[in-house]
Amino acid sequence: MKMWGDKRYYSLNYFLRQKFGEKVFKISLDAGFSCPNRDGKISSGGCIFCSARGSGDFAGCGDDLVRQFNDIKEIMNKKWKEGKYIPYFQAYTNTYAPVDVLREKYYSVLNLEGVVGLAIATRPDCLPDDVLDLLSEINQKKYIWVELGLQTIHDDTAKLINRGYSLETYIDAVEKLKKRNIDVVTHVILGLPKEDRKRMLETVEFVAKTNTQGIKLHLLHLMKGTKMVELYQRGELRFLEMDEYVDLVVDCIERLPENMVIHRMTGDSPRELLIGPMWSLKKWEVLNAIDKRFIERDTWQGRLT
């Protein structure tokens, strides 16, 4: 059995401590971007699970990225006195702008004191060559990873959630990023409508074979104001139970290679927006239950690879 510190999986915290030698904090930012799945280029509806803030409900607020960074940094420093920082461009699609605009926004925080890298969440269909060249330039100066929202490999589910791009588009984006030696982190949602355990594990097994750096496992949570509410009202969406989800996460991580970093194992939603599952608000209880389930099942990341 392999251990990563005190965990049976390769956590982001462990990875960053090994890479930088100390605690590293992600600071979530809202850079004011839009999304082609919202502005009419692809669709005007967006993905049906996505909130009005473009999945950036816990990101900073305001036009000034440096102020956002410093405000969140100050909050974190009340709990942890020492550490470095990775600005995380989280809300909406963070490569969806002219490259000069992206350059200005990225570099405005990249060179702040204590910043050791950059994390950028985007869509695989929003990575033109000039943007890839900019990301490669930054990657030669400081560590960078790019997050791609795959969610599922199944075309019927992708169509249902209005993802707006094909699996082939994701595969192509991964290859382009890998050619530039840029780390890729893939988002997968567990509990999407009409997806059973078999289909969810098929998505995870696919991601396991991409030879990418990391994965985020999200619990599907339903928020007010999203288009997915309509499915819920029609009885076409079932929330996963906590115990069911805990087992599913362990099932997933058993199938991931030992060198793939687990960036996330659940999902967040503001309490005032959440319709369900309500147990997801107890984030640390969920994470502790996952750790306990690894021990109960005497298993670990990569056991089934």
N, C-alpha and C positions, 0 to 999 in steps of 0.2 A: 504493500500500500504506500502511495506517495502522499506527503503532506506539504502544504505551502504555509509555513508558519504554523499557526494553530488551526488552519482550515484544511478541509479535504478537497478543496478546489482552489483554482488559481485566481484569487480575488484581485480587483483593481488596486486596492490598497497595498497588497503585497507586491504587485508588479511595480508600482510607483516608488515604493520604499526601496526596492532592490535597484531600480534604475537611477534614482536620484539620492539615495542614502538618507532620506528623511521623509517626514510626512508631506504629502502634496495634496492641495485642495483644488477641486474644480470650482470655478466661479461662473455661474450661468448668466449669460447676457442675452439681451434682446436688442439686436442691431437695427431693427426697423425694416427688415426685409419683408417681401411678400412671398407668394408661392404660385407657380404656374397652374396649380390645381385649384387656385382660388380666384386668380385675376382674369380668367377667361382664356388664357393661352391653351390650356388643356381642358379645364373645367372651371365652373364658378362655384362648385359645391364643396370642394376639398374632400379629403378622406372622411368617411362618415363617422369616425371615432375622434376626430381632431377637434380640439376646443377652439374658441374664438381667438386665443392667444397662440395658436399654431404650435401646440405642445410645449409652449414655454411658460406655463403657468407659475413656475417657481423661478423664472429668470428675473433679472433686474428690470427696472422701469426707467423711462426717460430717454432723451436723445443722446445724452453724453455718456459714451461707453466708459470713459475713465472714471466718471462719477459713479456709474453703476458698479464698476469693479471695486472701487474704494469703499463704497457703502457695504457691499457684501463681505469684503475682506475684513472690515472692522467688526462685523457681527461674528465672523468665524474666529477672529483673534481673541474674542472674549472667552472662547472655550479652549482653543489651542493657541498657545503663545508663540510656537515656533512652526515654521513650515514654508514651503514654496507654493506656487500657484500656477494653474492652467486655466486661462480664460476659455470658457465653453460657449461658443456661438450656438445657441440652442433653439430659439424661437423661429418658426417658419423654415424657409429654405435658404441657407446661409452661403450659397454660392450663386444665388439668383440675382445678379446685378452686373453692370459693366465692371470689367476687371480693375479699372482705376478706382472705382468706389470700394470694391473689395479690398484692394491694397491699402487704402487709407484707413478703413475700419480695422483690418487685421493688425496693421502696424501700430495703430493708436494704443493698443494694449500689449502687443507682443514685447515691447521694450520697457515696460514698467518694471520697477524693482521687484525682484523675487519671482518673476515669471519665467518658467522653465520650458513652456511649450504652449501648444494651441490645440483645441479640439473644435471640430466644425461639423455640425449636423446638416445634412443636405439630402437631396434626391439623386438617384443615379442618372436621371435624365437631365441634370443641370451641371454637367462637368465638361464644358467645352475645352478645347486645347489650351486657350490662353489662360483659363482659370487653373487648369492642371499645371501649367508652367509656373504660375504664381505659387501654388501650393508646394511644388517641387523646390522653388527658390527658398521659401520659408523653411522647408524641411531640412535644407542644407545648413540652416542657421540655428534652428531650435527644433525640438521634437514636436511632431504634429501627428494627429490621427484624424481621419475622416469617417463620420458615421453615416451609414446608408440605411434607409428604412426599407427593408424587404418585407417584413411582417409575415408573409407566407409564400410558399412556392406554388400554390395551387391557383390556377387561372380563374376558376369560378369564384373563389373567395376574393381574389384580387379585384375582380370585376364588381363583386357585391360591395366591397368597401370603397370602391371608386379610387383605387390606388393610382391609376393613370399611366402606368408603364408596364412593360413586359418583363418576364424573368430574364430574357436575353439582354435587356437593357441593364439590369443589375449585374449580370455576368460580365458584360463589356466594361462597365464602370470599374468593377473590381480589378480586371486585368490591366486597365489603364493606370490605376493607382499603384498597383503592384509593380508595374514596369518602372515607375518613378520612385520606388522604395518608400511609398507612403503607407503607413499602417491603416487598415480598414477595420471598422467595428460595425457589425450588422445588427439591426434591430429586428427582433422577432416578437410577435404578440401571441400569447397563449390565451385561448378562450374566445377566439373570433367566432362569429355566427356560423353554424353548420360545420364546424371543425371538431372532429373527435380526437382522441389521444393518438391514434394511428397517423392521422394527417399532420398533427402538430409535430410529432416525432420525425416524420418524413422531412419537414422543413428544417428541423435542427440537424438531422443527419446530412442534409444537403449542405448547410452552412459549414458543418464540420469538415467537409471535403474541399472547401474553397482555399484552405491554407491562408486564411486571413488572421489578423492579430487578435480580434476580440469579438465578443457578442454581448448584446443586451437582451435579456429575457424580460418581457413586460407582461404583467397581468392586465388583461383587458378590463378597464373600468369604464363605466358608462357615466357621462357627464351631461348635465342639463345644457340644452342649446345645441347639442350635436345631432346630426342626421340619424345616428344610430338609435336615438330614442324612438323613432318610428318603428323600427324592428322590434324593440322591446315591448312597445305597446301592442303590437300584433302577436306577441308571444313567440317570436322567432329568435329570441336571444335568451340563453340560459347562463346565469352567473356560475362560475366555478366555486365550489366550496373550498374553504381554506385547507382542509386536510387533503383534498383532492389535488389542489394546486401544489402543495408542498411536495407530494409524491411525484407530481409531473415534473417539477423543476429538477428533482434528483434524477429522474429518468432521463431528462435532457442532458444534464451535465455528465452523466455516465458515458454518454455517446460523443462527447466533445474531446478533441485531442488535448493532451496534457499541456501543450504550449499555447492554448487559446485562453486569453484573459477573460474572466467573467466580469464584465463592467456593471451589470445590474441583474437582479434576480426577482424583482417585483416591479410595481408601478406606483406612481404617485398621482393624486388628484386633490385639488383644494376641497376641504370638507363641505364648503357651501355649494359646490357644484356637483358633488358626487351623488349619483342615484344608486349605484351598487357596483360590486359587492362591498358592503359597509365594513367587513372585516379587514379590507385592504388599508383602512386608516391606521391599523395597528402594525405599522411597518416593522418595527423591531421585534414584535412577537412573531411575525411571519419569518423574518430572517433567522431568528433564533430557532424556530421550529424546523427550518430547512437544515441548519447545522445539526440539530438533534437527530433528524431523520437520516442523515448521512451515517451517523454513528449507529443508530438502531439497525440500519440495513447493512452495516459494515461495508460500505462502498465508497467510491471516490471518483474524481474526474478522470475520464479516460478508461475506466475499467472495462467498458464494452467496446472499445475501439480496437 
